[in-house]
């Protein structure tokens, strides 16, 4: 029973900071430039979390990692399909590793 109270308490503690900004911003009329800026926060934060790991994923072959990253950037720029982007970047990285003699 004690574990259920802890889980419910953690649920409430994490729900409140997520719900309050949603509640506050839903009633405000946000200017278009700010809306445009807010659209870029999630991809920037995601890139900041993923990019260092992608660069250091293959320590002895940084060119293969760079090829995969470049493929992901180009593919996501022209097509917004995440599965295709991931698939192509993995394939290009594997081909690069094969060409570099891994």
ChimeraX attribute file (.defattr): number of C-alpha atoms within 10 A of each C-alpha:
attribute: neighborCount
match mode: 1-to-1
recipient: residues
	/A:1	5
	/A:2	6
	/A:3	8
	/A:4	9
	/A:5	10
	/A:6	11
	/A:7	11
	/A:8	10
	/A:9	12
	/A:10	11
	/A:11	11
	/A:12	11
	/A:13	11
	/A:14	10
	/A:15	11
	/A:16	11
	/A:17	10
	/A:18	10
	/A:19	10
	/A:20	11
	/A:21	10
	/A:22	11
	/A:23	10
	/A:24	9
	/A:25	10
	/A:26	10
	/A:27	8
	/A:28	8
	/A:29	8
	/A:30	10
	/A:31	8
	/A:32	9
	/A:33	8
	/A:34	9
	/A:35	11
	/A:36	10
	/A:37	9
	/A:38	10
	/A:39	10
	/A:40	10
	/A:41	11
	/A:42	10
	/A:43	10
	/A:44	11
	/A:45	10
	/A:46	10
	/A:47	12
	/A:48	11
	/A:49	11
	/A:50	11
	/A:51	12
	/A:52	10
	/A:53	11
	/A:54	15
	/A:55	17
	/A:56	13
	/A:57	13
	/A:58	15
	/A:59	10
	/A:60	10
	/A:61	17
	/A:62	15
	/A:63	16
	/A:64	25
	/A:65	25
	/A:66	19
	/A:67	19
	/A:68	24
	/A:69	21
	/A:70	15
	/A:71	21
	/A:72	20
	/A:73	14
	/A:74	12
	/A:75	18
	/A:76	16
	/A:77	11
	/A:78	9
	/A:79	11
	/A:80	10
	/A:81	11
	/A:82	12
	/A:83	10
	/A:84	14
	/A:85	21
	/A:86	16
	/A:87	13
	/A:88	16
	/A:89	23
	/A:90	19
	/A:91	13
	/A:92	20
	/A:93	23
	/A:94	17
	/A:95	16
	/A:96	19
	/A:97	18
	/A:98	11
	/A:99	10
	/A:100	11
	/A:101	8
	/A:102	11
